[in-house]
Amino acid sequence: MKKKVAIIISGGGSNMVSLVKAMQADADFPAEPVLVLSNKPEAGGLAKAEALGVKTVVVDHRPFGKDREAFEAEMNKELEAAGADIICLAGFMRITTPSFPEKWDGRMLNIHPSLLPKFKGLHPQQQALDAGEAESGCSVHVVTPELDAGPVVGQAVVPILEGDTVDELSARIMAKEHQLYPAVLRRFAAGDTSRIEM
Ligand code: GRF
């Protein structure tokens, strides 16, 4: 039986598209996309998900104000209604309470554009450039209550080239993100949590 995957986005959703296309392209992929949830009604990824035939829902965080738990309860309602087994965060730009990842313990993944544990949080590509690193990349990790700190299940490395701008580095990392996340999901959905290096 295929695992049911819900993907949570806030923006353009290019990682979401790479995940959905990978699942749809291979009848043997051990997971299928059942929902794309966005906390932003204007997220560009929503139309892309619909074009791929995936159900979408918006849970706008703004009406909930500072009440993160009520916002998360609404997301949980949608995720459960979709029957999600695995949640993939893909450019979801909200800090959550601990209870959100705790509820999905061991079943929620995130992708972050740095070689974790280096450069957590915002602007990791700029952080890597500022630190004078020779290489950077992206990491897929299991989501735990501490930001960008859960067990890493996949990592892909790119070089940092002389004179790189943040846009150039981000694009080089993004190309790897689109390969890494589907590769990790394929193994994770099959129950293999060993780490992939690319
Ligand atoms: C990616 O760089 C991802 O690593 C980070 O947010 C960005 C989302 O981009 N968490 P997209 O919406 O998937 O295009």
Boltz pocket constraint, residues with backbone or C-beta under 6 A from the ligand:
constraints:
  - pocket:
      binder: B
      contacts: [[A, 9], [A, 11], [A, 12], [A, 13], [A, 14], [A, 15], [A, 16], [A, 90], [A, 91], [A, 92], [A, 111], [A, 112], [A, 113], [A, 138], [A, 174], [A, 177]]
      max_distance: 6.0
